[in-house]
Amino acid sequence: MATTSEPGLLHLLYLYFIPYWLFRDVSHGDQLLREQNYRYNREQRKYLPGYLLKWAILCALLLASHHLAKELALQVPDWDQLFQLWALFSGISFSVGVALMSNIMVAWSFLTFMH
């Protein structure tokens, strides 16, 4: 059996949607290392607006999906529980996305305006 070093689909989705892998930890090491990591993180901040845009589009789709599921639950009462579960999942996912967008905006603002 051959081993591959190609990342799986979940790993690729993580890299595409979550920006935290781009940054280094500035809380460990001596003062010089922390300053180098902070400068590195300031250089990497240019990618954060792209991640914010991805999440804004995804959150808009999740919100539309939530409203669609609620409407379908009213239109098709036999499948009410399935559509309610769909609405619940998309609503919670939307909330998580908004929280992540807030985190991305704070990180970008901190790295841009704090010297």
N, CA, C and O of each residue as an XYZ file, in Angstrom:
460
protein
N       0.840     -1.168      0.000
C       0.000      0.000      0.000
C       0.894      1.244      0.000
O       1.769      1.395      0.853
N       0.666      2.102     -0.942
C       1.470      3.310     -1.050
C       0.896      4.395     -0.143
O      -0.318      4.553     -0.017
N       1.794      5.123      0.474
C       1.350      6.234      1.327
C       1.471      7.522      0.535
O       2.436      7.741     -0.196
N       0.474      8.360      0.698
C       0.480      9.639     -0.001
C       0.583     10.757      1.017
O       0.125     10.630      2.152
N       1.185     11.843      0.599
C       1.293     12.998      1.479
C       0.261     14.054      1.109
O       0.322     15.185      1.592
N      -0.684     13.686      0.255
C      -1.726     14.630     -0.136
C      -2.720     14.800      1.009
O      -3.142     13.819      1.622
N      -3.092     16.048      1.296
C      -4.060     16.257      2.375
C      -5.459     15.811      1.956
O      -5.803     15.838      0.775
N      -6.247     15.408      2.925
C      -7.616     14.985      2.659
C      -8.532     16.178      2.430
O      -8.129     17.332      2.577
N      -9.765     15.876      2.071
C     -10.743     16.915      1.775
C     -11.029     17.797      2.991
O     -11.102     19.019      2.867
N     -11.192     17.185      4.161
C     -11.461     17.979      5.363
C     -10.301     18.914      5.685
O     -10.513     20.054      6.098
N      -9.094     18.438      5.498
C      -7.920     19.288      5.741
C      -7.887     20.454      4.753
O      -7.574     21.582      5.135
N      -8.203     20.190      3.507
C      -8.228     21.268      2.509
C      -9.329     22.285      2.815
O      -9.127     23.488      2.649
N     -10.491     21.805      3.260
C     -11.560     22.731      3.648
C     -11.144     23.573      4.841
O     -11.453     24.763      4.903
N     -10.444     22.962      5.787
C      -9.933     23.709      6.942
C      -8.984     24.817      6.478
O      -9.099     25.961      6.918
N      -8.065     24.481      5.605
C      -7.112     25.480      5.109
C      -7.808     26.581      4.329
O      -7.373     27.732      4.365
N      -8.882     26.247      3.622
C      -9.590     27.219      2.795
C     -10.444     28.170      3.628
O     -10.568     29.345      3.283
N     -11.034     27.679      4.719
C     -11.982     28.496      5.471
C     -11.456     29.034      6.801
O     -11.983     30.031      7.296
N     -10.452     28.420      7.388
C      -9.978     28.833      8.714
C      -8.591     29.464      8.572
O      -7.661     28.794      8.123
N      -8.432     30.734      8.942
C      -7.154     31.424      8.707
C      -6.100     31.224      9.790
O      -4.983     31.718      9.641
N      -6.413     30.522     10.867
C      -5.497     30.474     12.006
C      -4.189     29.765     11.703
O      -3.190     30.017     12.378
N      -4.163     28.898     10.724
C      -2.935     28.178     10.397
C      -1.877     29.106      9.809
O      -0.703     28.739      9.748
N      -2.272     30.300      9.377
C      -1.331     31.249      8.778
C      -0.450     31.953      9.798
O       0.567     32.540      9.428
N      -0.815     31.908     11.063
C      -0.180     32.757     12.064
C       0.650     31.958     13.045
O       0.415     30.772     13.277
N       1.641     32.654     13.621
C       2.536     32.047     14.604
C       2.167     32.511     16.004
O       1.596     33.587     16.186
N       2.502     31.689     16.986
C       2.237     31.996     18.384
C       3.267     33.007     18.883
O       4.471     32.764     18.795
N       2.798     34.138     19.407
C       3.701     35.172     19.898
C       3.813     35.166     21.423
O       4.403     36.077     22.005
N       3.258     34.161     22.061
C       3.292     34.133     23.519
C       4.422     33.261     24.067
O       4.601     33.198     25.283
N       5.168     32.606     23.230
C       6.255     31.739     23.688
C       7.584     32.191     23.087
O       7.624     32.827     22.033
N       8.651     31.854     23.770
C       9.981     32.190     23.286
C      10.516     33.462     23.918
O       9.835     34.132     24.694
N      11.754     33.773     23.564
C      12.342     35.004     24.105
C      11.785     36.220     23.369
O      10.992     36.088     22.437
N      12.209     37.395     23.799
C      11.660     38.639     23.250
C      11.905     38.758     21.750
O      11.023     39.206     21.018
N      13.088     38.366     21.281
C      13.412     38.461     19.858
C      12.503     37.560     19.020
O      11.994     37.974     17.978
N      12.308     36.333     19.483
C      11.447     35.405     18.753
C      10.000     35.906     18.723
O       9.331     35.806     17.695
N       9.522     36.440     19.835
C       8.151     36.962     19.869
C       7.995     38.145     18.924
O       6.968     38.267     18.257
N       8.991     39.013     18.854
C       8.930     40.152     17.929
C       8.954     39.688     16.481
O       8.240     40.236     15.641
N       9.768     38.686     16.182
C       9.805     38.138     14.823
C       8.456     37.525     14.450
O       7.962     37.732     13.341
N       7.870     36.782     15.364
C       6.568     36.172     15.092
C       5.483     37.231     14.927
O       4.589     37.077     14.096
N       5.557     38.306     15.713
C       4.568     39.372     15.578
C       4.707     40.057     14.223
O       3.700     40.344     13.576
N       5.940     40.323     13.781
C       6.142     40.922     12.453
C       5.645     39.979     11.358
O       5.043     40.419     10.379
N       5.896     38.700     11.526
C       5.406     37.715     10.561
C       3.878     37.752     10.499
O       3.295     37.739      9.415
N       3.240     37.797     11.660
C       1.779     37.845     11.702
C       1.243     39.117     11.062
O       0.204     39.082     10.402
N       1.929     40.231     11.243
C       1.505     41.475     10.601
C       1.590     41.358      9.083
O       0.754     41.913      8.371
N       2.586     40.645      8.587
C       2.687     40.425      7.133
C       1.557     39.515      6.633
O       1.075     39.681      5.512
N       1.146     38.580      7.444
C       0.114     37.619      7.042
C      -1.297     38.206      7.112
O      -2.233     37.599      6.591
N      -1.472     39.360      7.737
C      -2.814     39.933      7.900
C      -3.478     40.254      6.571
O      -4.700     40.394      6.517
N      -2.710     40.372      5.506
C      -3.270     40.707      4.197
C      -4.225     39.636      3.682
O      -5.032     39.905      2.792
N      -4.144     38.425      4.229
C      -5.029     37.341      3.791
C      -6.370     37.336      4.530
O      -7.311     36.675      4.089
N      -6.467     38.049      5.626
C      -7.680     38.003      6.442
C      -8.926     38.562      5.737
O     -10.002     37.986      5.903
N      -8.839     39.659      4.956
C     -10.056     40.101      4.255
C     -10.609     39.055      3.288
O     -11.824     38.981      3.104
N      -9.767     38.260      2.677
C     -10.243     37.184      1.805
C     -11.013     36.136      2.580
O     -12.052     35.658      2.124
N     -10.509     35.776      3.753
C     -11.224     34.830      4.601
C     -12.538     35.435      5.081
O     -13.546     34.735      5.172
N     -12.533     36.719      5.385
C     -13.757     37.389      5.810
C     -14.806     37.365      4.697
O     -15.988     37.147      4.962
N     -14.381     37.584      3.473
C     -15.306     37.528      2.341
C     -15.871     36.124      2.161
O     -17.068     35.966      1.921
N     -15.032     35.112      2.273
C     -15.515     33.726      2.159
C     -16.593     33.443      3.198
O     -17.627     32.851      2.887
N     -16.345     33.870      4.438
C     -17.304     33.613      5.500
C     -18.564     34.449      5.341
O     -19.650     33.995      5.702
N     -18.447     35.655      4.811
C     -19.641     36.478      4.577
C     -20.545     35.815      3.536
O     -21.764     35.779      3.704
N     -19.958     35.300      2.480
C     -20.740     34.606      1.453
C     -21.356     33.335      2.024
O     -22.530     33.048      1.787
N     -20.566     32.577      2.773
C     -21.078     31.343      3.370
C     -22.201     31.633      4.370
O     -23.188     30.898      4.419
N     -22.059     32.694      5.164
C     -23.107     33.051      6.127
C     -24.379     33.502      5.417
O     -25.484     33.198      5.865
N     -24.226     34.224      4.315
C     -25.413     34.618      3.548
C     -26.130     33.383      3.009
O     -27.359     33.324      3.042
N     -25.393     32.412      2.520
C     -26.000     31.168      2.030
C     -26.656     30.379      3.164
O     -27.729     29.803      2.983
N     -26.016     30.355      4.323
C     -26.591     29.644      5.465
C     -27.876     30.311      5.947
O     -28.832     29.628      6.314
N     -27.901     31.636      5.947
C     -29.110     32.342      6.360
C     -30.251     32.100      5.364
O     -31.397     31.887      5.761
N     -29.924     32.134      4.071
C     -30.938     31.828      3.055
C     -31.424     30.385      3.202
O     -32.615     30.117      3.047
N     -30.527     29.469      3.494
C     -30.888     28.070      3.699
C     -31.810     27.920      4.909
O     -32.758     27.134      4.877
N     -31.536     28.661      5.960
C     -32.374     28.632      7.158
C     -33.793     29.073      6.840
O     -34.758     28.424      7.245
N     -33.919     30.174      6.119
C     -35.253     30.667      5.773
C     -35.978     29.715      4.813
O     -37.191     29.531      4.917
N     -35.244     29.122      3.893
C     -35.838     28.146      2.980
C     -36.366     26.939      3.747
O     -37.470     26.464      3.479
N     -35.592     26.453      4.687
C     -36.022     25.291      5.466
C     -37.261     25.614      6.293
O     -38.160     24.782      6.412
N     -37.316     26.810      6.864
C     -38.502     27.195      7.633
C     -39.742     27.277      6.746
O     -40.826     26.854      7.149
N     -39.584     27.818      5.548
C     -40.717     27.901      4.622
C     -41.159     26.512      4.160
O     -42.356     26.239      4.064
N     -40.202     25.643      3.878
C     -40.547     24.286      3.456
C     -41.245     23.527      4.568
O     -42.123     22.706      4.300
N     -40.870     23.788      5.815
C     -41.533     23.125      6.941
C     -42.999     23.522      7.009
O     -43.849     22.722      7.399
N     -43.291     24.758      6.630
C     -44.693     25.194      6.619
C     -45.462     24.618      5.429
O     -46.651     24.319      5.537
N     -44.777     24.467      4.299
C     -45.431     23.994      3.079
C     -45.647     22.479      3.069
O     -46.642     21.994      2.530
N     -44.721     21.739      3.662
C     -44.789     20.270      3.637
C     -44.850     19.773      5.088
O     -43.816     19.433      5.662
N     -46.023     19.728      5.676
C     -46.117     19.365      7.104
C     -45.704     17.927      7.412
O     -45.347     17.625      8.551
N     -45.747     17.039      6.425
C     -45.337     15.653      6.675
C     -43.847     15.541      6.988
O     -43.430     14.651      7.730
N     -43.063     16.424      6.436
C     -41.613     16.400      6.626
C     -41.167     17.517      7.560
O     -40.025     17.973      7.491
N     -42.046     17.945      8.410
C     -41.786     19.082      9.290
C     -40.521     18.894     10.125
O     -39.718     19.820     10.239
N     -40.331     17.714     10.710
C     -39.177     17.489     11.581
C     -37.862     17.567     10.806
O     -36.879     18.114     11.306
N     -37.840     17.032      9.607
C     -36.624     17.093      8.797
C     -36.259     18.540      8.471
O     -35.096     18.930      8.574
N     -37.254     19.328      8.079
C     -36.977     20.720      7.736
C     -36.632     21.546      8.976
O     -35.845     22.488      8.889
N     -37.209     21.206     10.116
C     -36.847     21.896     11.350
C     -35.398     21.589     11.737
O     -34.677     22.466     12.214
N     -34.986     20.351     11.530
C     -33.596     19.981     11.799
C     -32.647     20.711     10.853
O     -31.582     21.173     11.264
N     -33.036     20.811      9.599
C     -32.257     21.562      8.608
C     -32.161     23.025      9.030
O     -31.076     23.605      8.986
N     -33.262     23.623      9.433
C     -33.262     25.019      9.866
C     -32.385     25.199     11.101
O     -31.666     26.192     11.218
N     -32.444     24.243     12.017
C     -31.619     24.313     13.216
C     -30.137     24.268     12.864
O     -29.355     25.079     13.359
N     -29.751     23.326     12.016
C     -28.347     23.198     11.615
C     -27.856     24.453     10.902
O     -26.772     24.950     11.206
N     -28.632     24.966      9.968
C     -28.174     26.145      9.227
C     -28.164     27.382     10.115
O     -27.307     28.247      9.937
N     -29.086     27.494     11.059
C     -29.082     28.626     11.975
C     -27.891     28.616     12.912
O     -27.263     29.651     13.134
N     -27.573     27.448     13.464
C     -26.401     27.338     14.344
C     -25.127     27.582     13.551
O     -24.215     28.250     14.039
N     -25.049     27.052     12.342
C     -23.863     27.268     11.501
C     -23.700     28.748     11.163
O     -22.581     29.261     11.141
N     -24.802     29.428     10.902
C     -24.754     30.865     10.648
C     -24.197     31.604     11.866
O     -23.363     32.497     11.720
N     -24.649     31.239     13.056
C     -24.174     31.890     14.281
C     -22.679     31.669     14.488
O     -21.959     32.593     14.866
N     -22.215     30.460     14.243
C     -20.781     30.170     14.361
C     -19.993     30.979     13.333
O     -18.913     31.486     13.636
N     -20.527     31.099     12.126
C     -19.865     31.883     11.090
C     -19.761     33.354     11.449
O     -18.732     33.981     11.196
N     -20.812     33.913     12.035
C     -20.770     35.321     12.452
C     -19.728     35.512     13.557
O     -19.002     36.506     13.560
N     -19.654     34.566     14.492
C     -18.647     34.656     15.553
C     -17.237     34.586     14.966
O     -16.350     35.324     15.394
N     -17.027     33.707     13.994
C     -15.716     33.601     13.364
C     -15.379     34.857     12.575
O     -14.227     35.290     12.569
N     -16.368     35.452     11.907
C     -16.121     36.701     11.184
C     -15.736     37.814     12.156
O     -14.871     38.632     11.844
N     -16.353     37.855     13.306
C     -15.986     38.845     14.316
C     -14.550     38.643     14.767
O     -13.800     39.605     14.933
N     -14.175     37.395     14.964
C     -12.812     37.078     15.368
C     -11.811     37.499     14.298
O     -10.757     38.049     14.619
N     -12.126     37.249     13.050
C     -11.236     37.630     11.948
C     -11.104     39.148     11.878
O     -10.005     39.661     11.666
N     -12.211     39.875     12.054
C     -12.151     41.343     12.007
C     -11.315     41.901     13.152
O     -10.551     42.847     12.955
N     -11.449     41.331     14.339
C     -10.653     41.789     15.482
C      -9.173     41.505     15.236
O      -8.328     42.361     15.500
N      -8.856     40.327     14.738
C      -7.453     39.991     14.463
C      -6.862     40.929     13.419
O      -5.741     41.412     13.584
N      -7.610     41.191     12.339
C      -7.116     42.096     11.308
C      -6.932     43.506     11.868
O      -5.923     44.154     11.593
N      -7.895     43.980     12.646
C      -7.794     45.322     13.223
C      -6.611     45.427     14.165
O      -5.884     46.420     14.147
N      -6.414     44.406     14.990
C      -5.288     44.432     15.927
C      -3.961     44.450     15.170
O      -3.077     45.247     15.484
N      -3.820     43.577     14.178
C      -2.555     43.502     13.452
C      -2.325     44.728     12.558
O      -1.185     45.023     12.200
N      -3.386     45.437     12.199
C      -3.253     46.608     11.338
C      -2.975     47.874     12.147
O      -2.120     48.673     11.764
N      -3.680     48.067     13.250
C      -3.627     49.344     13.939
C      -2.793     49.351     15.206
O      -2.475     50.428     15.711
N      -2.425     48.199     15.737
C      -1.606     48.143     16.959
C      -0.142     47.937     16.547
O       0.190     46.982     15.843
N       0.705     48.830     16.988
C       2.138     48.709     16.650
C       2.865     48.338     17.874
O       4.085     48.178     17.843
